[in-house]
Amino acid sequence: MNNTANNEQMDYVQEARDHLWMHARSWEDMSKPGGVKIFTEASGTRITDIEGNSYFDLMAGLWLVNAGHGRKEIADAVYEQMQNLCYVNTWAYATLPAIRLASKLADITPDTLSKVFFVNSGSEAVDTATRMAKQYQFLSGFGKRYKIIARRNSYHGSTTGAQSITGGGFFRRKYFEPMIPGVRHVPHPYCYRCQYELSYPDCGLLCAKAIEQEMLFEDPETIAAVIGETIAGAPGVIPPPAEYWPMVRSICEKHGVLLIMDEVICGFGRTGRWFACEHYGVVPDIMTVAKGLSSGYLPIAAAIARTEVADKFKGGFAETFQHGVTWGAHPVSCTAALTNLAIMERENLISRSAEMGRYLQNSLEALRSHPTVGDVRCRGLLAAVELVKDKKTKEGFEADNPFNEKLSQRLMELGLLTRVRNIIAIAPPLIVTKSEIDEVVGIIDRALGDTEKALAIN
């Protein structure tokens, strides 16, 4: 890089430090050398920084570039839509892209999930779903059903509503408490770290039974909905046992409680099916989706309700769902999503995710030989390597332990972009090849070995 280009880059870095408030990044981190990394282009599974360095995008951005980077087809469709109609008041009027996308989603989602309420992010989708559940219960004659049962160690977003439902550990709740009232948390189906200190299947799925126990303790007549990520992504890719969701579905039906399944991360082929709930043979009353819906090309999300739920809102103003956002059902975002889904179908990316996921899982198993690898979890192309300080006790690394930071730096030096927080997050674009998986697992193997050696871990 010549001096002019280098100076220009440093100017951008300083501008970012002066004016760009990056999400969940401390000013201290941003002030460190390399603390502001600027990316300028991407193609396929790779992303390039301002210095021209190329990296494999191991998290598909933030669990979402399912169709891969640089899809000109999506850009062209968006450009054409912008020329025809960039926006109309979507509270009062419909557009062709929104109608077509809602119909497409009704076609690919399971069973009677067919009424689509568009918003802009996964957090908004979760807020929408919980509000929908509360109003549904009110319109059904249960005005006291306002409580939401969620799980500890869950993640549902960062708006105030979504953060209230999130199970802690991602943002410091103490800054914002009291949170929205009426949220109750029960143990998460996290078999590697069972909160009951039991082992599956001898545990009898106490984590599922705890939901009914909580309902009975609170009084089922006060519970509006149960919510959970079908397969928790951000907390560490945690697939529950096969019986878990059917048991939860049965509990909800028994007590007249709606079931909301959060598919923001695991939807749209990420787990080898269109939606992760298909692995469990369970259909929720409301499903939240985002991320892979447009592969990140434009912001769009939705809460999708079963016909039986949506029918409760039929009528006049008194029955109208009391909710709306300015950019919901944005015609340009809907166009990006439609084109993305067409690519996924044409290129068979759902079945490809299942096939490559099996190959990825087999490849990752070899990493268990490392002294710092406690567990490996994988479903489709959603995977995680859990890192531990001690394999026997499963003790994780403390926040001030240098292991995570050094491992993250080493992975980047070797050409992998991902997030390391006692978990190596692995969610490549669904277009990934076997040779790329070999490359990725080889780099993780090497980076783990180098970091363990540097910190004398054996």
PATI-252705 format. One line per field, with one value per residue (C-alpha): residue in three letters; z, x, y. Coordinates in nm, 2 decimals, padded with zeros to 4 digits. Layout:
! PATI-252705
type: c(ALA;...)
Z: c(Z;...)
X: c(X;...)
Y: c(Y;...)
! end
This chain:
! PATI-252705
type: c(MET;ASN;ASN;THR;ALA;ASN;ASN;GLU;GLN;MET;ASP;TYR;VAL;GLN;GLU;ALA;ARG;ASP;HIS;LEU;TRP;MET;HIS;ALA;ARG;SER;TRP;GLU;ASP;MET;SER;LYS;PRO;GLY;GLY;VAL;LYS;ILE;PHE;THR;GLU;ALA;SER;GLY;THR;ARG;ILE;THR;ASP;ILE;GLU;GLY;ASN;SER;TYR;PHE;ASP;LEU;MET;ALA;GLY;LEU;TRP;LEU;VAL;ASN;ALA;GLY;HIS;GLY;ARG;LYS;GLU;ILE;ALA;ASP;ALA;VAL;TYR;GLU;GLN;MET;GLN;ASN;LEU;CYS;TYR;VAL;ASN;THR;TRP;ALA;TYR;ALA;THR;LEU;PRO;ALA;ILE;ARG;LEU;ALA;SER;LYS;LEU;ALA;ASP;ILE;THR;PRO;ASP;THR;LEU;SER;LYS;VAL;PHE;PHE;VAL;ASN;SER;GLY;SER;GLU;ALA;VAL;ASP;THR;ALA;THR;ARG;MET;ALA;LYS;GLN;TYR;GLN;PHE;LEU;SER;GLY;PHE;GLY;LYS;ARG;TYR;LYS;ILE;ILE;ALA;ARG;ARG;ASN;SER;TYR;HIS;GLY;SER;THR;THR;GLY;ALA;GLN;SER;ILE;THR;GLY;GLY;GLY;PHE;PHE;ARG;ARG;LYS;TYR;PHE;GLU;PRO;MET;ILE;PRO;GLY;VAL;ARG;HIS;VAL;PRO;HIS;PRO;TYR;CYS;TYR;ARG;CYS;GLN;TYR;GLU;LEU;SER;TYR;PRO;ASP;CYS;GLY;LEU;LEU;CYS;ALA;LYS;ALA;ILE;GLU;GLN;GLU;MET;LEU;PHE;GLU;ASP;PRO;GLU;THR;ILE;ALA;ALA;VAL;ILE;GLY;GLU;THR;ILE;ALA;GLY;ALA;PRO;GLY;VAL;ILE;PRO;PRO;PRO;ALA;GLU;TYR;TRP;PRO;MET;VAL;ARG;SER;ILE;CYS;GLU;LYS;HIS;GLY;VAL;LEU;LEU;ILE;MET;ASP;GLU;VAL;ILE;CYS;GLY;PHE;GLY;ARG;THR;GLY;ARG;TRP;PHE;ALA;CYS;GLU;HIS;TYR;GLY;VAL;VAL;PRO;ASP;ILE;MET;THR;VAL;ALA;LYS;GLY;LEU;SER;SER;GLY;TYR;LEU;PRO;ILE;ALA;ALA;ALA;ILE;ALA;ARG;THR;GLU;VAL;ALA;ASP;LYS;PHE;LYS;GLY;GLY;PHE;ALA;GLU;THR;PHE;GLN;HIS;GLY;VAL;THR;TRP;GLY;ALA;HIS;PRO;VAL;SER;CYS;THR;ALA;ALA;LEU;THR;ASN;LEU;ALA;ILE;MET;GLU;ARG;GLU;ASN;LEU;ILE;SER;ARG;SER;ALA;GLU;MET;GLY;ARG;TYR;LEU;GLN;ASN;SER;LEU;GLU;ALA;LEU;ARG;SER;HIS;PRO;THR;VAL;GLY;ASP;VAL;ARG;CYS;ARG;GLY;LEU;LEU;ALA;ALA;VAL;GLU;LEU;VAL;LYS;ASP;LYS;LYS;THR;LYS;GLU;GLY;PHE;GLU;ALA;ASP;ASN;PRO;PHE;ASN;GLU;LYS;LEU;SER;GLN;ARG;LEU;MET;GLU;LEU;GLY;LEU;LEU;THR;ARG;VAL;ARG;ASN;ILE;ILE;ALA;ILE;ALA;PRO;PRO;LEU;ILE;VAL;THR;LYS;SER;GLU;ILE;ASP;GLU;VAL;VAL;GLY;ILE;ILE;ASP;ARG;ALA;LEU;GLY;ASP;THR;GLU;LYS;ALA;LEU;ALA;ILE;ASN)
Z: c(00.00;-00.10;00.15;00.00;00.04;00.38;00.50;00.35;00.54;00.87;00.81;00.78;01.10;01.29;01.15;01.27;01.62;01.62;01.49;01.44;01.74;01.67;01.82;02.14;02.09;02.36;02.28;02.44;02.19;01.90;02.01;02.00;01.69;01.45;01.67;01.37;01.08;00.76;00.49;00.14;-00.08;-00.07;-00.30;-00.24;00.09;00.13;00.24;00.18;00.40;00.30;00.29;00.04;00.28;00.21;00.48;00.48;00.63;00.89;01.04;00.71;00.84;01.15;01.08;00.77;00.43;00.34;-00.04;-00.03;-00.10;-00.42;-00.58;-00.87;-00.93;-00.60;-00.67;-01.01;-00.88;-00.60;-00.85;-01.08;-00.79;-00.67;-01.01;-01.02;-00.66;-00.37;-00.09;-00.02;00.32;00.41;00.69;00.44;00.11;-00.03;-00.29;-00.53;-00.37;-00.02;-00.15;-00.34;-00.05;00.20;-00.04;-00.09;00.29;00.34;00.08;00.23;00.60;00.77;00.80;00.85;00.92;00.65;00.79;00.76;00.95;00.81;01.02;00.99;01.23;01.44;01.76;01.61;01.50;01.86;02.00;01.73;01.82;02.19;02.13;01.89;02.15;02.42;02.20;02.08;02.44;02.52;02.21;02.32;02.64;02.86;02.95;03.23;03.00;02.97;03.09;02.87;02.96;02.80;02.87;03.05;02.82;02.54;02.29;02.12;02.04;02.18;02.18;02.53;02.47;02.32;02.58;02.85;02.70;02.64;02.92;03.03;02.96;02.64;02.77;03.12;03.23;03.54;03.33;03.20;03.48;03.56;03.24;03.09;03.35;03.32;03.17;03.35;03.27;03.30;03.24;02.88;02.71;02.72;02.77;02.79;03.08;03.23;03.50;03.68;03.66;03.50;03.18;02.88;02.85;03.22;03.30;03.18;03.00;03.32;03.12;02.92;03.23;03.40;03.16;03.28;03.64;03.59;03.43;03.72;03.97;03.80;03.71;03.34;03.32;03.33;03.06;02.70;02.53;02.56;02.34;02.25;01.97;01.79;01.80;02.00;01.78;01.96;02.30;02.14;01.88;02.13;01.96;02.22;02.24;01.99;02.24;02.37;02.13;02.10;02.48;02.49;02.22;02.41;02.73;02.55;02.40;02.73;02.90;02.61;02.58;02.24;02.13;01.96;01.80;01.71;01.38;01.32;01.30;01.22;00.95;00.57;00.53;00.80;00.97;00.65;00.64;00.54;00.91;01.21;01.36;01.08;01.25;01.54;01.37;01.55;01.42;01.64;01.66;01.57;01.41;01.40;01.10;00.98;00.88;00.60;00.46;00.25;00.31;00.46;00.14;00.29;00.64;00.66;00.92;01.00;01.25;01.08;01.25;01.20;01.03;01.36;01.54;01.28;01.25;01.60;01.47;01.20;01.25;01.29;01.46;01.80;01.66;01.45;01.56;01.74;01.59;01.30;01.19;00.92;00.70;00.75;00.42;00.25;-00.13;-00.19;00.10;-00.01;-00.36;-00.22;-00.01;-00.30;-00.52;-00.25;-00.19;-00.57;-00.57;-00.27;-00.44;-00.79;-00.64;-00.39;-00.10;00.16;00.07;00.01;00.37;00.50;00.29;00.37;00.73;00.77;00.62;00.85;01.16;01.08;01.01;01.34;01.55;01.51;01.71;02.03;02.07;02.17;02.55;02.52;02.31;02.54;02.30;01.92;01.81;01.46;01.28;00.91;00.86;01.21;01.43;01.73;01.91;02.28;02.45;02.81;03.06;03.20;03.02;03.33;03.51;03.19;03.34;03.08;03.04;03.26;03.09;03.16;03.04;02.73;02.55;02.36;02.24;02.13;01.96;01.78;01.66;01.54;01.35;01.18;01.10;00.93;00.73;00.92;01.04;01.32;01.68;01.98;02.32;02.47;02.16;01.80;01.60;01.27;01.02;00.67;00.36;00.24;-00.09;00.10;-00.06;00.09;00.01;00.19;00.49;00.49;00.48;00.76;01.00;00.92;01.02;01.34;01.43;01.37;01.55;01.86;01.86;01.83;02.10;02.34;02.29;02.34;02.67;02.78;02.78;02.74)
X: c(00.00;00.14;00.17;-00.13;-00.36;-00.22;-00.29;-00.64;-00.70;-00.58;-00.81;-01.11;-01.00;-00.98;-01.31;-01.47;-01.32;-01.44;-01.80;-01.90;-02.07;-02.02;-02.26;-02.15;-01.79;-01.60;-01.42;-01.11;-01.13;-01.17;-00.86;-00.63;-00.42;-00.64;-00.94;-01.13;-01.13;-01.28;-01.43;-01.49;-01.60;-01.71;-01.78;-01.90;-01.77;-01.50;-01.48;-01.20;-01.08;-00.95;-00.59;-00.68;-00.66;-00.91;-01.09;-01.32;-01.65;-01.71;-02.02;-02.18;-02.17;-02.38;-02.54;-02.72;-02.54;-02.69;-02.68;-02.33;-02.18;-02.19;-02.51;-02.56;-02.90;-03.03;-02.87;-03.02;-03.37;-03.34;-03.23;-03.52;-03.77;-03.62;-03.68;-04.04;-04.14;-03.91;-04.17;-04.54;-04.72;-04.73;-04.97;-05.24;-05.14;-05.00;-04.72;-04.67;-04.33;-04.49;-04.79;-04.56;-04.32;-04.60;-04.74;-04.40;-04.35;-04.69;-04.59;-04.26;-04.35;-04.50;-04.87;-05.10;-04.83;-04.96;-05.02;-04.71;-04.64;-04.33;-04.08;-03.71;-03.51;-03.52;-03.56;-03.86;-04.00;-03.98;-04.14;-04.42;-04.47;-04.51;-04.75;-04.95;-04.97;-05.09;-05.36;-05.46;-05.53;-05.71;-05.94;-06.00;-06.14;-05.83;-05.74;-05.51;-05.29;-04.99;-04.69;-04.42;-04.21;-03.87;-03.54;-03.23;-02.92;-03.14;-03.10;-03.39;-03.26;-03.16;-03.47;-03.62;-03.89;-03.65;-03.39;-03.64;-03.71;-03.34;-03.21;-02.92;-02.55;-02.55;-02.62;-02.59;-02.95;-02.87;-02.82;-03.18;-03.38;-03.66;-03.72;-04.07;-04.28;-04.43;-04.14;-04.04;-03.73;-03.69;-03.38;-03.25;-03.22;-02.84;-02.73;-02.36;-02.42;-02.75;-02.87;-03.00;-02.66;-02.82;-02.76;-02.99;-03.20;-03.21;-03.30;-03.65;-03.64;-03.68;-03.60;-03.92;-04.13;-04.00;-04.21;-04.53;-04.42;-04.37;-04.71;-04.87;-04.68;-04.78;-05.13;-05.18;-05.46;-05.19;-04.96;-04.98;-04.70;-04.38;-04.09;-03.76;-03.51;-03.58;-03.20;-03.02;-02.76;-02.60;-02.57;-02.36;-02.56;-02.76;-02.99;-03.24;-03.31;-03.56;-03.84;-03.81;-04.02;-04.30;-04.32;-04.33;-04.59;-04.81;-04.78;-04.88;-05.18;-05.29;-05.29;-05.41;-05.07;-04.93;-04.59;-04.35;-04.05;-03.76;-03.61;-03.42;-03.08;-03.18;-03.44;-03.40;-03.18;-02.92;-02.99;-03.05;-03.42;-03.62;-03.69;-03.54;-03.88;-03.91;-03.64;-03.88;-04.21;-04.35;-04.54;-04.54;-04.84;-04.61;-04.26;-04.01;-03.78;-03.51;-03.15;-03.15;-03.47;-03.28;-02.93;-02.85;-02.88;-03.15;-03.31;-03.63;-03.79;-04.14;-04.36;-04.56;-04.88;-05.09;-05.43;-05.60;-05.42;-05.46;-05.84;-05.88;-05.79;-06.06;-06.32;-06.32;-06.09;-06.13;-05.98;-05.71;-05.36;-05.23;-04.88;-04.69;-04.35;-04.26;-04.05;-04.24;-04.31;-04.07;-04.11;-03.73;-03.65;-03.93;-03.78;-03.43;-03.59;-03.79;-03.48;-03.28;-03.54;-03.55;-03.17;-03.19;-03.45;-03.28;-02.94;-03.09;-02.91;-03.14;-03.03;-02.68;-02.67;-02.78;-02.51;-02.23;-02.34;-02.29;-01.94;-01.87;-01.98;-01.76;-01.46;-01.51;-01.51;-01.13;-01.09;-01.20;-00.84;-00.75;-00.73;-00.94;-01.23;-01.51;-01.78;-01.87;-02.23;-02.36;-02.69;-02.67;-02.44;-02.49;-02.21;-02.00;-01.69;-01.72;-01.39;-01.31;-01.03;-01.08;-01.24;-01.33;-01.51;-01.62;-01.50;-01.49;-01.23;-01.28;-01.34;-00.99;-00.82;-00.62;-00.72;-01.03;-00.86;-00.54;-00.74;-00.95;-00.64;-00.47;-00.78;-00.78;-00.41;-00.48;-00.77;-01.08;-01.34;-01.56;-01.65;-01.48;-01.65;-01.57;-01.75;-01.60;-01.91;-01.93;-02.21;-02.06;-02.26;-02.47;-02.26;-01.96;-01.77;-01.60;-01.26;-01.34;-01.47;-01.13;-00.95;-01.17;-01.13;-00.76;-00.72;-00.92;-00.70;-00.38;-00.50;-00.61;-00.27;-00.08;-00.28;-00.26;00.12;00.16;-00.03;00.13;-00.20;-00.17)
Y: c(00.00;00.34;00.63;00.81;00.51;00.43;00.79;00.77;00.45;00.60;00.90;00.67;00.49;00.82;00.93;00.61;00.66;01.02;00.97;00.60;00.45;00.09;-00.16;-00.33;-00.21;-00.03;00.29;00.13;-00.16;00.08;00.28;-00.02;-00.09;-00.28;-00.20;-00.05;-00.29;-00.15;-00.38;-00.26;-00.55;-00.92;-01.21;-01.56;-01.67;-01.41;-01.05;-00.80;-00.52;-00.17;-00.30;-00.57;-00.86;-01.14;-01.34;-01.64;-01.51;-01.79;-01.63;-01.53;-01.17;-01.22;-01.56;-01.43;-01.41;-01.75;-01.70;-01.56;-01.22;-01.03;-01.15;-00.91;-01.06;-00.92;-00.58;-00.56;-00.65;-00.39;-00.13;-00.19;-00.18;00.15;00.30;00.18;00.24;00.30;00.36;00.39;00.42;00.06;00.12;00.22;00.05;-00.27;-00.32;-00.61;-00.71;-00.73;-00.94;-01.17;-01.22;-01.28;-01.55;-01.71;-01.73;-01.88;-02.14;-02.24;-02.23;-02.53;-02.61;-02.30;-02.04;-01.81;-01.45;-01.24;-00.92;-00.75;-00.55;-00.46;-00.67;-00.99;-00.78;-00.61;-00.95;-01.07;-00.76;-00.80;-01.17;-01.11;-00.82;-01.03;-01.31;-01.07;-00.91;-01.25;-01.36;-01.04;-01.08;-01.44;-01.32;-01.37;-01.01;-01.13;-01.34;-01.11;-01.30;-01.45;-01.76;-01.75;-01.95;-01.86;-01.84;-01.73;-01.45;-01.27;-00.92;-00.58;-00.37;-00.32;-00.58;-00.83;-00.77;-00.83;-01.17;-01.25;-01.47;-01.25;-01.27;-01.07;-00.72;-00.59;-00.57;-00.37;-00.06;-00.08;-00.24;-00.27;-00.45;-00.50;-00.68;-01.02;-01.21;-01.54;-01.75;-02.12;-02.34;-02.38;-02.72;-02.70;-03.06;-02.99;-02.75;-02.89;-02.66;-02.96;-03.13;-03.43;-03.62;-03.68;-03.89;-03.99;-03.63;-03.69;-03.35;-03.15;-02.84;-02.89;-02.99;-02.67;-02.47;-02.63;-02.60;-02.23;-02.20;-02.37;-02.16;-01.83;-01.96;-02.06;-01.80;-01.53;-01.68;-01.54;-01.73;-01.94;-01.82;-01.99;-02.01;-02.34;-02.40;-02.13;-01.97;-01.68;-01.86;-02.13;-02.33;-02.55;-02.80;-02.93;-03.31;-03.45;-03.48;-03.12;-02.92;-03.17;-03.18;-02.80;-02.78;-03.03;-02.82;-02.50;-02.66;-02.81;-02.47;-02.25;-02.08;-01.97;-02.10;-01.86;-02.01;-01.78;-01.87;-01.55;-01.73;-02.08;-02.01;-02.02;-02.32;-02.26;-02.59;-02.80;-02.74;-02.43;-02.39;-02.56;-02.65;-02.90;-03.11;-03.15;-03.20;-02.90;-02.60;-02.29;-02.05;-01.76;-01.78;-01.50;-01.47;-01.22;-01.25;-01.52;-01.39;-01.15;-01.29;-00.95;-00.76;-00.53;-00.52;-00.72;-00.95;-01.08;-01.24;-01.52;-01.64;-01.94;-01.87;-01.98;-01.70;-01.43;-01.50;-01.36;-01.02;-01.02;-00.75;-00.38;-00.13;-00.30;-00.62;-00.46;-00.55;-00.25;-00.23;-00.10;00.04;00.29;00.06;-00.26;-00.44;-00.20;-00.28;-00.27;-00.50;-00.73;-00.74;-00.83;-01.11;-01.25;-01.26;-01.42;-01.70;-01.76;-01.81;-02.04;-02.26;-02.26;-02.36;-02.61;-02.43;-02.60;-02.95;-02.83;-02.69;-03.04;-03.21;-02.97;-02.97;-03.34;-03.30;-03.00;-03.20;-03.49;-03.26;-03.06;-03.38;-03.41;-03.08;-03.26;-03.37;-03.02;-02.96;-02.64;-02.80;-02.91;-02.97;-02.96;-02.89;-02.88;-02.88;-02.81;-02.52;-02.39;-02.50;-02.41;-02.53;-02.47;-02.37;-02.46;-02.41;-02.75;-03.04;-03.24;-02.95;-02.77;-02.45;-02.17;-01.90;-01.59;-01.25;-01.13;-01.46;-01.38;-01.71;-01.58;-01.27;-01.44;-01.71;-01.45;-01.27;-01.58;-01.69;-01.35;-01.37;-01.70;-01.56;-01.64;-01.39;-01.51;-01.44;-01.60;-01.58;-01.92;-02.03;-02.04;-01.95;-02.13;-02.04;-02.00;-01.90;-02.20;-02.20;-02.32;-02.62;-02.92;-02.78;-02.46;-02.66;-02.84;-02.51;-02.36;-02.66;-02.67;-02.31;-02.35;-02.66;-02.46;-02.15;-02.35;-02.53;-02.20;-02.03;-02.33;-02.34;-01.97;-01.98;-02.32;-02.50;-02.88)
! end
